[in-house]
């Protein structure tokens, strides 16, 4: 408010000076006309003018100092505001970075929770399997005690079956059964290996019933042994042909002996041998088949 007061005072002094200067000029005109001069009035005018100039200089100097101070304060306030804004920006960037890190951690935690849940399921499954294995280990001794008699009964059954079956590959099949019996007395063979060998023997006997095979072997008839070509068609028919092709025979299951085969089957028998040896393409062949016992009885 002080600069404005000084300006008002300066204006008032200037008005007084103008009014007095106007009166002085009027008096000078009058004095010029009358020829009188008043020196004290001129000195008074100079003094008033000097006082006005001095007052204006003082007022202008005070106003300039006040303006510079106000500008400095404005600059200081702007600097402080800029510094404050920089601090706010820094804090905001820090908060945003921490927020991004927090969101990333939350997402990672969610993934870990799912992973841990899955691992818990796997762990439970493994624990259940471990409990089952432990129970099996506890029962393994009992299983061994029970499975050994079972295998012995299976070997005896297959031995009886081979003896009562159609006499094809008799030596090979009998040797297989003998090996099984010898294996059961060995301590260096595990129970699992013994059981596997027994099941393999059963599987081999099963395969004989659905395959065709031709092989050369020894036939003993009428006290004589000779080489012949055998043809086995599953277990339904077993035939042979002499090497010169002049003698044919078939196994009679009911009579449990070899019987001569009619010469009309010679071409069928030879075709079957070629098919079994893969010397000809598979084809339908006619073979002699013994009628079931019940059917024979019904015929009678």
Buried (B, 14 or more C-beta within 10 A) or exposed (E): EEBEEBBEEBEEBBEEBEEBEEEBEEBBEEEEEEEEEEEEBEEEBEEBBEEBEEBBEEBBEEBEEEEEEEEEEEEEEEEEEEEEEEEEEEEEEEEEEEEEEEEEEEEEEEEEEEEEEEEEEEEEEEEEEEEEEEEEEEEEEEEEEEBBEEBBEBBEEBBEEBEEBBBBBEEEBEEBBEEBEEBBEEEEEEBEEBBEBBEEBBEBBEEBEEEBBBBEBEBEEEEEEEEBBBBBBBBEBBBBBBEEEEBBBBBEBEEEEBEEBEEEBBEBBBBBBBBBBEEEEEEEBEBBEBEEEEEEEEEE
